[in-house]
């Protein structure tokens, strides 16, 4: 070992110097990204939980707060009356006035909230920590008119104009699919024509139903007519069932929609499909509309118009997670009808956290630091950096011992001492959080 070090000391000098520079540069890059991303879209005033002691709203742990206690907000998050100061907000739109078959979706938001008491703050599958980088709260329900569907659409449109004006992304709990029409009216007012990822058993592009132009089977026909959608950036996934013509999706294709019938999804992962969808959507604004009847009734029986042979729950999550990297400006989960689901809506309420994870999923190690979205992700990178720091220190300590025996020049130790000390005393600033590198090195350790 001594002989090897003697013949390779120039290489050792360069290796140590490059390692230290790389570590220092990485720290600086992570620190800059943290200061930028943790405060994106944040106003000067930020509402916080009075008792949490944390900067962001976080679902409380069942170790300290009983799941059956308290007000049934989404994920037991705080309730606030407006979207001011929020990055994302859960919103309920409790209507089923536009339903053509089984009613009950007006109870969807309330029951989803009740069952969401089982949600936890972290996703063990994606390792995302959305509540540590996004301010999220439940802002209650739109005050709908259960006797007048057109007036309800007006109320929804006005409510979403107010929400979107704050810069908040609405995560909507329906309610039947009629609600997508007034929501997209408000979204398009702010963002212009948007791309659409529509997950459903039905195309919902009918023109008139029993003489009425507004209902849960017509929203996307109305959206196209009003220029709310960028039709070249629309995909419909999971369509199936019987129709009123040999090609029930001819109108969709004629508008330029990409139609993915359920037969194209059977027995396969949808990850390749979502890769193509991300390319199709590009960098423009995108809205995600997820009708629960897209999933097979075996997974989600609680809906008004069930169709057999649907998507699996795994494929549903693949679609949502496959939206990572898109410019999502809003999402909805519709057609959840609790009276027809005896399983407690386990699937429905678990889809919502993945919507948040789309915006906060951790970047892979060695990947683009611009994708870092949370303290947990940064800490993950720092741990890998510390491994390299420890390697540098180990070699430096060995060289110090050799210097004491006169086997290598002291000049090498002095040069590396300065660089190493610079590395190990760095502190990363994460907003209001400081992360100090837990390495204490004294000169005596290095010079022997």
ABEGO torsion letter per residue (X at the ends): XAAAAAAAAAAAAAAAAAAAAAAAAAAAAAAAAAAAAAABGBBABBBBBAAAGBABBBBBBAAABBAABEBBBBGGBBBBABABGBABBBBBBBBAAABABBBGAAAAAAAAAAAAAABBABBAAAGBBAAAABBBBBAEBBBBBAABAAAAAAAAAAAAAAAAAAGBBBBBBOEBAAAAAAAAAAAAAAAEBBBBBBBBABAGABABBGGBABBAAAAAAAAAAAGABBAAABBBBGBBEBBABABAAAAAAAAGBBBBBAAAABGBBAAAAAAAAAAAAEABBBBBBBBAAABBAAABABBABBBBGBBBAAAAAAAAAAABGBBBAEBBBBGBBAAABAAGGAAAAAAAAAAAAAAABBBBBGBBAAABABAAAAAAAAAAAAAAAAAAAAAAAAAAAAAAAGABBAAAAAAAAAAAAAAAABBBBBEABBBBBBBBBBAAAAAX
